[in-house]
Amino acid sequence: MARPEQTEKATPKRQGEARGKGQVARSADIGGSLIFLTIIITLHLTFVSTFQLAEHSFAVAIQSANGRVPINIHSAWGLFARAFASYAALVGIAFGAAVSIAIIANLLQFGFLFTPTKLKPKFGVLNPFPGFKRLFFSAQALVQLAKQMAKISCVFVIVFMQLHDQVPMFYQLAHASPYDIVMTIEGMAYGIGIRFGILFFCLGMADFFWEKKKLADSLKMTKNEVKDEHRQQEGNPEMRQAVKQRQRATARRRMMAAIPRATVIVTNPTHFAVALEWDEITMDAPVLTCKGADLMARRIRELAREYNIPIMENPPLARALYDKVELDSPVPPNLYAAVAQVIAFIYKLKNRAVG
């Protein structure tokens, strides 16, 4: 049970750790009831044909003996074994279906889960005294006792109602053939079994939601635990801030080192500055190698003058490049024309200077 101060829902990390330890919500009654229903339905659907086959096999076995085999306890068991060998396929089908349903029932409850920690031996459980305490003096034991008592009560009610309605039929069976007696008893057993299975499945679903709620309550956390976990995952705020500052400083140094290779600096003229690099031999499109606003833009312009990089004022283009193009990314096609005009103009100025 959660302590009063545990008011916060468990975080995904806490839930994952609990799942890794095998702490999942499950109800054994769901799997048990589905297995029981599978076996009951399989036996019922194949009972008539299998019974007739067994009857035929038994008759053939008796006729084949026909005095050639002395009738004694050993030969009788052999005849019965041959007659009822036809039930082996029925049992195999029912067993295979039950195993499949058991696997599916567990997968639907908590998915695929393998927990090696559950396989480790726990010698503490060999001490009987804590076990007796949990068995007789714990709330969990009382809950389990209440559930078992409810199941037993429901079983008595189902059996009583089913047999009470069939009392007149029991008198009629006194004059019925053995085949009719077997079929009648099988039908009654099937009716009782179906009611058992459906009831236990409903109880299992209720138990599953109860276990899910109980597990969620047990995993609840205090506000401090949530904060501590968040702090561990995200790291110390001061440390994160220092890392971000180092990353920004590294990015600034890398940008400034790219300015000497720039072909042109496009400015706003004062608020934004963008450096473009273009090489018609190695590049498919001009690349934005540096950009900045305000103080950073001023520093870019200063370095451009220092390295004799042409500076061209084009506010719409500078703003568009600053907003839409990432560092070290090529210029998008929709800006090709405007950038081409700028670069062409710069080449024209260089040619004039050379001339």
N, C-alpha and C positions, 0 to 999 in steps of 0.2 A: 504494500500500500504506500501511496505517496505521503510524504510528510506535509504538514500544513504550509511550510514555506516553499514547497515544490509546486509552483503555480503555472510554470511555463511548459508548453508542449515540447516534447523531445525534438531535438534538431535532427536533420537527416544523418549527420555524423553519429549521433548517439544511437539512432535506430539501426544504422549499419553495423556499429560495434555490437549491439545486442543480437542482431541477426547472425553475425559471425560467431557468436557464442552459442547459437542454437536457441535463442530466446525468441520464439515466434508464436503467434496465436494459432492454435489448432485444437480440434476436437476429435478424439478417437471415435466418438459415436457416429460422426459423419461417414468415415471410412467403413466402420463396422456395419452400419445400417445399409450402405450401398452394396457391400459385399454380400450381406444376408439377402437383400432383395434380388441381387443378381443370381445367386444360387437358387433361391426359391422359384424365380421366374423361369430359369433354365430348366430346372427339374420338372416344373409343371408343363412347360411346352413340349418336352420330349418324353414325358412319363408314359403316355399311352402307347406310343410306338415302341419305346424301349421295353415296356412291360409285355406287350404282345410278342416282341422278339424273344424276350427271355422265356416266355411261356412256350413258344415254339421250340427254342433251343432245349428246354428242359424235357419236352415231349420226345424230341429226337434223341436225346441222351438216354432216356428210359427205354425207348424202342430199340436203340442200338445195343443196349445191354442185353435185353431179351433172354435172360437166363444164362448168357455166356459169362456174365460177371456175377459172382456171389454177392448178394446184398448183405452188407455189414456196415459198420460205422465208417470205415475207411472208404469203401466204394461209394457210399451215400454222399460223403463230403466231396468226392471227385465229381459225382453227377451234379451236385449243386454248384460246384466251381465252374463246370462247363456251361451250365445253364445261365449263370449270372455273369459270365465273362462279357456278355453284351453290354453290361452296365459300365464297363471300364471306359468306353468312349464317352458316355454321359458324364461320368465323374471327371474325366479329363477336360471336357468342354466347360463344365461348371467351375473347375479349379482354375483353368486359364482365364476365364471371364472374371472370376473373383480377384485374381492377382492384377489383371489389367485395371479393374475398377479401383482397387486399393491404391495403385500408383497414381491414377488420374485424380482421385480424391485428395491425396496429399499435395499434388502439384497445384490443384485449384486453390488450396488453402494457403500455402506459403511458397509455392514455386519450387524450383530445384535448389536444394541446400545440402551442402556437405560440410560438416563441422567436425574436424579431427579432435577438437577439445573434448567432445562428448565421449570419445573412445578412451581417454586417459583414465586409468584407475583412480578411484577416490576411496582411500582406505578409511576416511572419516565416516563413511556411511556404514561401516561395520560396527560402529558403536551403537548399541541398541537404545540407549537412553534418549538421545535426541529424537530418534525415530518414534519412540513411544510418546514423547511429548508432542511431536507433530501429529501423531495419529489420534490422540485423544483430547488434546488441549489447544488446538489451533482452529482459527476460523476457516482455513482451507479444508480441514477435516470435516467440519460441520457442513460446509457447502457440498462436499462430495457425498456425505451421508444423506443429505437432503435430496440430491440428484438421484442416488441409488434407490431411495425409498419411493421417490416419484415414479421411477421406472417400474419397480416391482408392483406398485399400486396400479399403474396403467396395464401391466401384463395381466393381473388378476381380473381387471374390468373387461379387457378384451376377451379373455378366455371364457369368462362367465357369460358375457353377452352372446358370443358365438355358439357355445354349447347349449345355452338356455333356449335359443331359437331352434336348435336341431333335436330337441328331446323327442318329438314325435317320430323323427326319422330313425332313431335308435330302435324303436319297437318294430319298425318295418324291416330293418336289417336282419331281424331274426329269421325271416323267410326269404331273404335275398340270396343270390348266388355269390360264391367267393369273389368272382370278378366284380360284381356290383358293390360288394362290401369294400374291396380295395379301392375302387374308384371313388366311392363316397367318402371314405376316410381321407384319401388324397385331396379331394376337393375341400374338405373341412380344414385340413392342415394348410392347404394353400391360402384359404381365406384368412385364417389366423396369422399365417406368416406374413402375408401382404400387409395386414393391419399393424403387426409388430414393426415391420421394416419402415413403413411410412411414419409411424409414431416416433420411432427412434431417430429417424432422419430429421424430423421437426425438432426433437429435443437436441439433436446434435447441432443444428443450425443455431438454436438459441444459445447453446453452450459455447459455440464458436464466437458469436458476437460478445458473449460475456467474457471469454478469455481475451478477446481482442481489446475490450475496454479495460480489463484488468492489467494487461500488459502495457497499454498506453499510460495508465495511471502510474504504474511502477517505474516507467521510464521518464516521468516528468522531471523537470529540472528547476532549480532556483534561478532567480534573475542573475545572481552572481556567476553561476555555472554557465549560463548562456553567454554572459559577457566575457568570461575567461576563455571559453571555446572560440568565440569570435575573435578575441585578441590573439589567440594562438594561431588561428587560421590566417588572419590578415597581417599579423606581425605587429610590433610596437609602432604606434603612430609616429613618434619622432624618428624611428628608423626608416619607416616608409617615406617620410618627408625628405630625409637625407638622401635616400636612394633616388627619389624623383629629382632632387636638385642635382645630383651627380649625373643622372641621365640627361637632364636638360643642358648642363654644362658641356657634356660630351657631344651632344647634338649641335650645340652652338659652335664648338671648336671644329667639328667636322664640316659644318656649313661654311664657316669662314675660310677654311682651308680650300674649299672648292671655288672661291671667288676668283682667284688668279686664272682659273681655266675658263671663266665665263666668257661668252661671246658678247652679251649685252646685259645691262641692268635696266629693267623697266620699273618706273616709279609712278607714285600717285599725284603729286611729286614728293610730299613730305610724310604721309602716313604709312605708305606701303612701299616696299622695294622687293623686286623679284629678280633673281639671277638665272639667265638661260644659257645653256651650253649647246652648241650645234657643230657637228662635224659631218659634212655631206658624204664622207667616205664610210665612216663606221656607224653612223646613226641613221635610223629610219625617221626620226622626228626629234625636234629640240627637246632637251631634258631640263626640268627645273631643278637646279642644284642648291639653291639657297633662297629663303624668303624670310621677311621679318616686318614687324609693324613698329611705328613710333621710334623708340630708342634703337631697337635692332635695325630698323630701316636706315636710320642715320648712320649707324656703324657700317652697314653694307655700302652706303654711298661713299663714306670716307675711304674704305678699303678699295673701292672701285677706282677712285681718283688716284689712290696711291699706286695701283697697278695699271693705270691707264686703260681701264675698261670703259667702253662707251656707256653713257647713261642717257636714257631716252624717256621723256615724260609721256605717259599714255595712261591716264587715270582709269578708264574703263577696262583696258587690258590688264593693268597691274592688279586691279581689284579682282577681276575674274580669275587670273592665274593664282592669286593668293588664296582665294576661297575654294577653288575647284581642283587644284592640282597638288598632289602630295609631293614631299621631297623625293628626289631621285626618280621621279616618274615622268614619262613623256607627256608632251602637250596633247590634249584630246583633239580629235579631228575637227570639232566645231570651232576651235581656236587657231587652226592651221593658217587660215588666210591672214588674220591679224598679225600673228607672230611672223609669218613670212614677209609681210610688208616691213616690219621693224627690222628684221635681219637683212633684208635686201637694202634698206636704207643705210644700215650700218656698213655693209660691204661697199656701198657706193661712196660713203664718206671716206673709207679707208683707201679706196682706189684714188680718189681725188688727192688725199694726203700724199699718197705715194707718187702720183703724177706731179 
